[in-house]
């Protein structure tokens, strides 16, 4: 099969590529990149295993059309997005329009290249997010797919729009679109603007004498963290076994406060910790814990890696890098 | 008060402007227009009563900022949008990004001009649509605000995104945003691409010997039509009496098939009617009937004009025009 991954140079994308290349070497993996895309997440051997679609800005339909013509994908994992919540407060139109337009271009290019009959044979995964649920009440946890959506950032709204567009293109054209709502996931290569990774990076900097204080945001927020390797396995299964048009929550089902995460990472070593208001969000989601029963029942997926191991991996990643 | 109406040269916008000018002459009405905006809907006297913000493309933040600085609005009715469903199949990125970006620009310009303290004093109405409900099952009719959203067009998804953005800016910044979900509305000046208006226009063309056949699309669809004058009164009340952050369905509660509408318009005159596949949609909403109880209870609104009178007004509009 031809597998197209958008956002392949990103966090989840690079892990998904490695997962497919190692488990299913018979498939050909295509990846989009743009002029000036950072390639830090792609190892030299992975670089060679991927067929690159260069200069492919997904907001440009001409470029997306060329990409679909070149890759003729059987599967598309659409992971490319502006994915950092705070950016969506400072750059709201950019984040929302980028995420929405990129996805429409992808759908329309598939319709254009494959035609009415064959467009529905291409299986497309849409990467939604637990941020879509937003303001969740304590009695609603763990969260199922039918929970009300109460987004608290323009990013979250962009993911809701992507989610509904996926559903709508399925209803309108019968396309095989599977929507996943991933809860938080982490591991090596996670950008240092994301919470576990910024904690781990600062700890390593303190270990190496490069800083003295660990700066944190809201430590009371509860999140459900899955190892990114478990997450990308779930994405694969979503297209192999998920129902077209359907939506699935993906996450471990275990909620941790940021404080508990910090305790695992620091192993009770007494770091000097300071709360930094610039790391607090204008509106924050207090608690997000996943009920992935629907997805587990459909695909047989479960997490295989414990959080402690994931965080250790993340620390080692920063120890290598700094 | 200063009242800003975006989309004031459009169908609902022009009627809202006239409604405010005649009922509340003490208020100053501001309206945005662009280079080349068609002014057909604005009568010479209304033209003089409105303070025009020229050259204001809402997708351009600089222009929107200038508009908010110039109008210093106490109320904003945000009616500007790409509003024709079929256009969103042929031009999906344009429709979705236009509607989403315009609204974010408006919110952000209000935040910028009024500042943290005063931004929440500006009351903003967001014009959502019954299309957000999309695929409605018969047992769900009439539709309340808690009905599941199952959009069937990119236009519908754009309205969902606008709706959730309104909610999110309320949650994040405490802005006074009221979301309305208008069911179908019609009357004089309705564009001839909309169903009642295309029926009425063709009937008048047949009366005048300019055509012989009345071409129609899907006559089985059931819709809830409200007179546009009742609708714009509802918009006004939404900001005077509606709850910030809340969402309200607005519609008469009466469902008519397109065939029944046609019968009222033709008064049983035996026109030659032909079904035209190009007027059928790739995915259509079979039935939309509004439950406006929440809005009526909150504001005391009810419809005052009967559909027969509205359709007569629409026919007379075309008789004048053709």
Interface residues (C-beta under 8 A of the other chain):
Chain A: X61 X89 X92 X93 X96 X97 X100 X101 X104 X105 X108 X134 X135 X149 X150 X151 X152 X153 X154 X156 X157 X158 X160 X161 X164 X165 X167 X168 X171 X172 X173 X282 X283
Chain B: X61 X89 X92 X93 X96 X97 X100 X101 X104 X105 X108 X134 X135 X149 X150 X151 X152 X153 X154 X156 X157 X158 X160 X161 X164 X165 X167 X168 X171 X172 X173 X282 X283
